[in-house]
Amino acid sequence: MKLTLRTYYAVLALSAMIDESPAEERWHRIEEIATERGISESFLLQV
């Protein structure tokens, strides 16, 4: 999957929205939201 600027900003926004949480909890929340939006975990690891 090609990283687009729009997707990159979406991932940044997701992480900023939940930045108050502990790191591990934050990562699980990012994975959860990404799964709902059809973004794969391997793609997230590239970002």
Secondary structure as GFF3:
##gff-version 3
##sequence-region A 1 47
A	DSSP	alpha_helix	5	17	.	.	.	ID=ss1
A	DSSP	alpha_helix	23	36	.	.	.	ID=ss2
A	DSSP	alpha_helix	41	46	.	.	.	ID=ss3
###
